[in-house]
Amino acid sequence: MAQRPKDDPYRTQRDLIDRIDRELVELLNRRAAAALEIGRLKRMNGEPIHVPEREQAVMEGVLRRNKGPLPAEAIEAVFRTIIARMRALEESGESGESGESGESGKNVESEGGGPAGPG
């Protein structure tokens, strides 16, 4: 990352964004841990991983709580991806830990389609 001059007019807001990004990563990983546990319990109980009604309820809940400035379409797109990744974790039962390179790049959403989520 490039050095920012001390008089960078964007510094305060960029620092805020950096802190929020760190929090988002932490929250996403907490959500992933919960999804892994739900997947384990579902497998143990012989229940299906994919529950469309739950997925729809998750999506409706996040859209209802959205107060902007992001439009509903943006929130829905972000959560479709999050939810699809969580479903993949539930199905695999394996954590996808990786270093700086991130996830494998596999497009889970295009394979499974639609919203999904733990539950």
HELIX and SHEET records of a PDB file:
HELIX    1   1 ARG A   11  ASN A   45  1                                  35    
HELIX    2   2 PRO A   52  ARG A   65  1                                  14    
HELIX    3   3 ALA A   72  SER A   92  1                                  21    
HELIX    4   4 VAL A  108  GLY A  112  1                                   5    
END                                                                             
